[in-house]
Amino acid sequence: MKIRKGFVLREMCGEHIVSAEGIDNFDFNKVISLNDTAAWLWDAVGDSDFNADTLTELLLSRYEVDRQTAAADAAALFGKWQDAGLLE
């Protein structure tokens, strides 16, 4: 999967916010706030194809965390991004 075109990560008042841009996303009525780690992951995957395993590996490369915890956190975040319509 990829991050859906038209969604960008911005920093506003010290918060990481995903917002929609363009006519294709005119019905998007949610504000998505990301913590520092989720924002880092968003930037790390960029326009590339990725899945929860990709997020797991990124977490393992940056943080001292066991694989089970990283995989659970990555799967939860990936699922939230899917549910919010941020992935295509």
Secondary structure, 3 states (H helix, E strand, C coil): CCECCCEEEEEECCEEEEEECCHHHCCCCCCEEECHHHHHHHHHHCCCCCCHHHHHHHHHHHCCCCHHHHHHHHHHHHHHHHHCCCEC
